[in-house]
Amino acid sequence: MILTGKNIGKKFGKNWIFRSQNFTLETETSVAITGKNGSGKSTLLQIMAGFLTPSEGEVEIDGIKIDEGEHSAVFVGPYTEIIEEFTLKEFLEFHSTFKKNTCSIEEMAESASLPLSKPINDFSTGMKQRAKLITSFFFENDIIYMDEPTSNLDVEGFEWWKNQLLKLKKQLIIIASNDLQEIELCQKRLNL
């Protein structure tokens, strides 16, 4: 699978956040999107995922426009929502109706040191982030989009994230961040 961006630009109002971004990213690669605060890292990541429309240019997967094709992807960020009224078990069971899991729900929860029967709205922000990250690590995805994935994680949570990330081999992983510990794990960089 190849994700291609051709002359991607995004503006809000009259102000361009970035322009002329070109990239070709392939499966089995990890890429860090870096840049100053406000340079558009999260915006570009959302454009790559098809959540935002670029002001100019287009994103394709295997030559098909991002919004016209089908692929298996996950997007995780500190601002992404999950159903907090569910217990973790209910959330993961619900998620498994859309995607095939690679291990049991019990193994997922144990790996992330999370309780299955506790409602997610009773989780700390770090626990919620680990719950979101489970959907990246233990379900089949072709592309994994992560925006500042270790925000709100403690040292133990960061080590868990790092170990799980290093186990992924078949996916295209794209991380938007300025955290040196996050981006040092990536093979390539796309700097804004």
C-alpha positions in Angstrom: 0.0 0.0 0.0 1.3 3.4 -1.0 0.0 6.7 0.5 0.8 9.7 -1.8 0.4 13.4 -1.3 0.6 15.7 -4.3 1.1 19.4 -3.7 -1.0 19.4 -0.5 -1.8 22.7 1.0 -4.2 23.9 3.7 -5.4 27.3 4.6 -7.8 28.6 7.2 -9.5 31.8 6.1 -6.8 33.7 4.1 -3.8 32.2 5.9 -1.9 29.2 4.5 -0.8 26.8 7.2 1.4 24.9 4.7 1.7 24.4 1.0 3.4 22.2 -1.6 3.7 19.1 0.6 4.6 16.1 -1.4 5.2 12.6 0.0 5.2 9.0 -0.9 4.8 6.6 2.1 4.8 2.9 1.9 3.6 0.0 4.1 6.1 -1.3 6.6 7.4 2.2 7.2 7.2 4.6 10.2 7.1 8.3 9.5 7.2 11.3 11.8 5.6 14.5 10.9 7.5 17.2 12.6 7.5 21.0 12.8 7.1 24.0 15.1 3.9 24.5 17.1 1.2 25.7 14.7 3.0 24.5 11.6 0.1 22.1 10.7 1.3 18.7 11.9 -2.1 17.6 13.2 -3.8 19.2 10.2 -1.6 17.3 7.7 -2.2 14.1 9.6 -5.9 14.6 9.4 -5.7 15.3 5.7 -3.6 12.1 5.2 -6.3 10.2 7.0 -9.1 11.8 4.9 -10.7 13.6 7.9 -9.9 17.0 6.4 -10.0 18.2 2.8 -6.9 20.0 1.6 -7.3 23.4 0.2 -5.1 22.3 -2.7 -3.6 19.0 -3.9 -4.8 15.5 -3.2 -4.1 12.4 -1.2 -4.2 8.9 -2.8 -3.8 5.4 -1.6 -2.6 3.1 -4.4 -3.6 5.7 -6.9 -7.2 6.1 -5.7 -8.3 9.3 -4.0 -8.4 8.9 -0.2 -12.2 9.5 0.0 -13.0 7.1 -2.8 -11.1 4.0 -1.8 -11.3 1.5 1.0 -8.6 0.7 3.5 -8.3 -0.3 7.1 -6.9 2.5 9.3 -7.0 3.9 12.8 -6.5 7.4 14.1 -5.5 8.0 17.7 -4.9 11.4 19.3 -5.5 12.9 22.7 -8.6 14.7 21.3 -10.2 11.7 19.6 -13.4 10.5 21.3 -14.3 7.1 22.6 -17.6 5.9 24.0 -17.0 6.6 27.7 -20.2 5.1 28.9 -18.9 1.7 27.9 -16.7 -0.4 30.0 -13.3 -1.2 28.3 -14.7 -4.7 27.5 -17.8 -3.3 25.9 -15.7 -0.8 23.9 -13.3 -3.4 22.6 -16.1 -5.8 21.8 -17.8 -3.0 19.9 -14.6 -2.2 18.0 -14.1 -5.9 17.1 -17.4 -5.8 15.2 -15.6 -3.5 12.7 -12.1 -4.9 12.7 -10.5 -8.2 13.4 -8.5 -8.4 16.6 -5.1 -10.0 16.7 -5.5 -11.3 20.3 -8.2 -11.7 22.9 -9.8 -8.7 24.6 -8.5 -10.0 27.9 -4.9 -10.0 26.5 -5.3 -6.5 25.2 -6.5 -5.2 28.6 -3.7 -7.0 30.5 -1.1 -5.7 28.1 -2.2 -2.1 28.7 -2.7 -2.6 32.4 -6.4 -1.6 32.2 -9.4 -3.1 34.0 -12.0 -4.6 31.6 -15.1 -4.0 33.8 -14.5 -0.3 34.8 -16.5 2.3 32.8 -14.1 4.4 30.6 -15.5 7.6 32.0 -13.9 6.6 35.3 -10.5 6.2 33.7 -7.7 8.8 34.1 -6.7 10.7 30.9 -3.6 8.4 30.6 -5.8 5.3 30.9 -8.1 6.6 28.2 -5.1 7.2 25.9 -4.0 3.6 26.4 -7.6 2.4 25.6 -7.4 4.3 22.4 -4.0 3.0 21.6 -5.2 -0.6 22.0 -7.2 -0.1 18.8 -3.9 0.7 17.0 -1.9 -2.3 18.4 -4.3 -5.2 18.6 -6.6 -4.8 15.6 -5.8 -5.3 11.9 -4.9 -1.9 10.4 -3.1 -1.1 7.2 -2.4 2.5 8.3 -2.0 3.8 11.8 -2.2 7.6 12.3 -1.1 8.8 15.7 -1.2 12.4 16.9 1.0 13.0 19.9 0.4 9.4 21.0 2.1 9.4 24.3 0.6 12.6 25.7 -1.0 11.9 29.1 1.0 8.7 29.4 3.2 8.1 32.5 6.6 6.4 32.2 5.1 2.9 32.3 2.5 3.9 29.7 5.2 5.3 27.4 7.3 2.1 27.7 4.2 0.0 26.9 3.5 2.2 23.8 7.1 2.0 22.6 7.2 -1.8 23.0 3.9 -2.3 21.2 4.9 0.1 18.4 8.2 -1.7 17.8 6.2 -5.0 17.3 4.3 -3.5 14.4 5.9 -4.6 11.1 3.3 -4.7 8.3 1.6 -1.3 8.7 2.3 2.2 7.6 2.7 4.2 10.8 2.5 8.0 10.7 3.1 10.0 13.9 2.6 13.7 14.2 4.8 15.0 17.1 7.7 17.1 18.3 8.5 14.7 21.2 12.0 13.4 20.5 11.2 10.1 22.2 8.3 9.5 19.9 9.9 10.5 16.6 13.2 8.8 17.2 11.4 5.5 16.6 10.4 6.5 13.1 12.4 5.6 10.0 11.5 8.7 8.0 10.6 12.4 8.8 8.4 14.8 7.0 9.2 18.3 8.4 6.8 21.2 8.0 
